[in-house]
Amino acid sequence: MKAFNIHLSSKNDLALTILFADQQYKIIYDGGIIGALSFQGNTHQFIKAEDVVPGQLPLYDYKKTNENTPIEPLELRQNEIEEIATHILETKM
């Protein structure tokens, strides 16, 4: 599966990239991993960034952002994780 972009309406239309690799859907923001989802059927589990198999991607570092991005850490709440999972499931079909 190729990488694809999604927009989170619950976070002011925040754009994220989803990349399937190492049996995980890696959630990427501003070039760095902010977490991942693993699926068994339609059931998903959120994986914290530090527990993701990174491959060649770095973990997201909010301290290295440019002036167009937030300067505070990006945290995903449960409703945002659910929205990401929905996007992934719709793309898988």
C-alpha atoms as an extended CHARMM CRD file, in Angstrom:
* protein
*
        93  EXT
         1         1  MET       CA              0.0000000000        0.0000000000        0.0000000000  PROA      1               0.0000000000
         2         2  LYS       CA              1.2860000000        3.4380000000       -0.9000000000  PROA      2               0.0000000000
         3         3  ALA       CA              1.4360000000        6.2780000000        1.5910000000  PROA      3               0.0000000000
         4         4  PHE       CA             -1.6150000000        8.5230000000        1.6330000000  PROA      4               0.0000000000
         5         5  ASN       CA             -2.6460000000       11.7980000000        3.2360000000  PROA      5               0.0000000000
         6         6  ILE       CA             -5.5830000000       12.4310000000        5.5260000000  PROA      6               0.0000000000
         7         7  HSD       CA             -6.9760000000       15.5580000000        7.1410000000  PROA      7               0.0000000000
         8         8  LEU       CA             -8.2530000000       15.5570000000       10.7210000000  PROA      8               0.0000000000
         9         9  SER       CA            -11.3440000000       17.6890000000       10.9890000000  PROA      9               0.0000000000
        10        10  SER       CA            -11.1280000000       17.4250000000       14.7900000000  PROA      10              0.0000000000
        11        11  LYS       CA             -7.7360000000       19.2230000000       14.7130000000  PROA      11              0.0000000000
        12        12  ASN       CA             -8.5000000000       22.1590000000       12.4070000000  PROA      12              0.0000000000
        13        13  ASP       CA             -7.9810000000       20.0900000000        9.2430000000  PROA      13              0.0000000000
        14        14  LEU       CA             -4.4900000000       18.9510000000       10.2850000000  PROA      14              0.0000000000
        15        15  ALA       CA             -2.7780000000       17.0650000000        7.4270000000  PROA      15              0.0000000000
        16        16  LEU       CA             -1.1150000000       13.7440000000        8.2650000000  PROA      16              0.0000000000
        17        17  THR       CA              0.5640000000       11.1040000000        6.1320000000  PROA      17              0.0000000000
        18        18  ILE       CA             -0.2020000000        7.4300000000        6.7030000000  PROA      18              0.0000000000
        19        19  LEU       CA              2.4220000000        4.8660000000        5.6790000000  PROA      19              0.0000000000
        20        20  PHE       CA              1.9240000000        1.1100000000        5.9950000000  PROA      20              0.0000000000
        21        21  ALA       CA              5.1860000000       -0.6200000000        6.8740000000  PROA      21              0.0000000000
        22        22  ASP       CA              6.3100000000       -3.2530000000        9.3900000000  PROA      22              0.0000000000
        23        23  GLN       CA              2.6600000000       -4.3310000000        9.9560000000  PROA      23              0.0000000000
        24        24  GLN       CA              1.8660000000       -0.8370000000       11.2880000000  PROA      24              0.0000000000
        25        25  TYR       CA              0.1210000000        2.2020000000        9.8570000000  PROA      25              0.0000000000
        26        26  LYS       CA              2.6480000000        4.8720000000       10.7540000000  PROA      26              0.0000000000
        27        27  ILE       CA              1.1920000000        8.3210000000       11.4220000000  PROA      27              0.0000000000
        28        28  ILE       CA              3.5540000000       10.9890000000       10.1230000000  PROA      28              0.0000000000
        29        29  TYR       CA              3.4720000000       14.7360000000       10.7020000000  PROA      29              0.0000000000
        30        30  ASP       CA              6.0370000000       17.2150000000        9.4090000000  PROA      30              0.0000000000
        31        31  GLY       CA              8.3740000000       14.3770000000        8.3700000000  PROA      31              0.0000000000
        32        32  GLY       CA              8.3660000000       12.5730000000       11.7290000000  PROA      32              0.0000000000
        33        33  ILE       CA              6.4240000000        9.7150000000       13.3030000000  PROA      33              0.0000000000
        34        34  ILE       CA              3.8400000000       10.7230000000       15.9150000000  PROA      34              0.0000000000
        35        35  GLY       CA              2.4300000000        7.2280000000       16.4250000000  PROA      35              0.0000000000
        36        36  ALA       CA              1.0010000000        4.2420000000       14.5990000000  PROA      36              0.0000000000
        37        37  LEU       CA             -2.0190000000        1.9800000000       14.4600000000  PROA      37              0.0000000000
        38        38  SER       CA             -2.0360000000       -1.7830000000       14.1620000000  PROA      38              0.0000000000
        39        39  PHE       CA             -5.1740000000       -3.6170000000       13.0860000000  PROA      39              0.0000000000
        40        40  GLN       CA             -6.6560000000       -7.0470000000       13.6530000000  PROA      40              0.0000000000
        41        41  GLY       CA             -9.7930000000       -7.0160000000       11.5270000000  PROA      41              0.0000000000
        42        42  ASN       CA            -11.6230000000       -3.7920000000       12.3230000000  PROA      42              0.0000000000
        43        43  THR       CA            -10.0950000000       -3.5450000000       15.8100000000  PROA      43              0.0000000000
        44        44  HSD       CA             -7.1620000000       -1.1860000000       16.1740000000  PROA      44              0.0000000000
        45        45  GLN       CA             -4.5120000000       -0.4570000000       18.7450000000  PROA      45              0.0000000000
        46        46  PHE       CA             -2.6510000000        2.8510000000       19.0390000000  PROA      46              0.0000000000
        47        47  ILE       CA              1.1320000000        2.5980000000       19.3020000000  PROA      47              0.0000000000
        48        48  LYS       CA              3.0320000000        5.4690000000       20.9070000000  PROA      48              0.0000000000
        49        49  ALA       CA              5.7610000000        7.0450000000       18.7830000000  PROA      49              0.0000000000
        50        50  GLU       CA              8.5810000000        5.6630000000       20.9250000000  PROA      50              0.0000000000
        51        51  ASP       CA              7.2290000000        2.1090000000       20.4070000000  PROA      51              0.0000000000
        52        52  VAL       CA              6.8420000000        2.3430000000       16.6130000000  PROA      52              0.0000000000
        53        53  VAL       CA              9.2430000000        0.4410000000       14.3660000000  PROA      53              0.0000000000
        54        54  PRO       CA             10.7360000000        3.5970000000       12.8100000000  PROA      54              0.0000000000
        55        55  GLY       CA             12.4230000000        2.2350000000        9.7060000000  PROA      55              0.0000000000
        56        56  GLN       CA             14.1470000000        5.2000000000        8.0750000000  PROA      56              0.0000000000
        57        57  LEU       CA             11.8060000000        7.8240000000        9.5060000000  PROA      57              0.0000000000
        58        58  PRO       CA             12.6650000000        9.8910000000       12.5730000000  PROA      58              0.0000000000
        59        59  LEU       CA             10.2740000000       10.4360000000       15.4360000000  PROA      59              0.0000000000
        60        60  TYR       CA              8.4900000000       13.7830000000       15.2770000000  PROA      60              0.0000000000
        61        61  ASP       CA             10.4010000000       16.5000000000       17.1150000000  PROA      61              0.0000000000
        62        62  TYR       CA              8.2390000000       19.5550000000       17.6830000000  PROA      62              0.0000000000
        63        63  LYS       CA             11.3140000000       21.5660000000       18.6740000000  PROA      63              0.0000000000
        64        64  LYS       CA             12.6050000000       21.3630000000       15.0850000000  PROA      64              0.0000000000
        65        65  THR       CA              9.4970000000       22.7710000000       13.4010000000  PROA      65              0.0000000000
        66        66  ASN       CA              9.5070000000       25.8100000000       11.1680000000  PROA      66              0.0000000000
        67        67  GLU       CA              7.5000000000       28.9950000000       11.6670000000  PROA      67              0.0000000000
        68        68  ASN       CA              4.4240000000       27.5740000000        9.8870000000  PROA      68              0.0000000000
        69        69  THR       CA              3.9120000000       24.7040000000       12.3300000000  PROA      69              0.0000000000
        70        70  PRO       CA              2.9820000000       24.5520000000       16.0130000000  PROA      70              0.0000000000
        71        71  ILE       CA              5.7170000000       25.0380000000       18.5870000000  PROA      71              0.0000000000
        72        72  GLU       CA              4.0150000000       22.8440000000       21.1680000000  PROA      72              0.0000000000
        73        73  PRO       CA              3.9620000000       19.0370000000       21.1820000000  PROA      73              0.0000000000
        74        74  LEU       CA              1.3770000000       17.4030000000       18.9490000000  PROA      74              0.0000000000
        75        75  GLU       CA             -0.7280000000       14.9840000000       20.9680000000  PROA      75              0.0000000000
        76        76  LEU       CA             -3.4820000000       12.7880000000       19.6000000000  PROA      76              0.0000000000
        77        77  ARG       CA             -6.6220000000       12.3630000000       21.6940000000  PROA      77              0.0000000000
        78        78  GLN       CA             -8.8110000000        9.2660000000       21.5340000000  PROA      78              0.0000000000
        79        79  ASN       CA            -11.3520000000       10.8980000000       19.1820000000  PROA      79              0.0000000000
        80        80  GLU       CA             -8.5240000000       11.8390000000       16.7960000000  PROA      80              0.0000000000
        81        81  ILE       CA             -7.1320000000        8.3010000000       16.8930000000  PROA      81              0.0000000000
        82        82  GLU       CA            -10.6250000000        7.0210000000       16.0490000000  PROA      82              0.0000000000
        83        83  GLU       CA            -10.8300000000        9.4670000000       13.1360000000  PROA      83              0.0000000000
        84        84  ILE       CA             -7.4460000000        8.2540000000       11.8230000000  PROA      84              0.0000000000
        85        85  ALA       CA             -8.5660000000        4.6120000000       12.1640000000  PROA      85              0.0000000000
        86        86  THR       CA            -11.7300000000        5.3860000000       10.1980000000  PROA      86              0.0000000000
        87        87  HSD       CA             -9.6920000000        6.9720000000        7.3870000000  PROA      87              0.0000000000
        88        88  ILE       CA             -7.4020000000        3.9240000000        7.2740000000  PROA      88              0.0000000000
        89        89  LEU       CA            -10.2770000000        1.4370000000        7.2150000000  PROA      89              0.0000000000
        90        90  GLU       CA            -11.9830000000        3.3850000000        4.4070000000  PROA      90              0.0000000000
        91        91  THR       CA             -8.7460000000        3.3840000000        2.3930000000  PROA      91              0.0000000000
        92        92  LYS       CA             -8.1670000000       -0.3480000000        2.9410000000  PROA      92              0.0000000000
        93        93  MET       CA            -11.5390000000       -1.2320000000        1.4010000000  PROA      93              0.0000000000
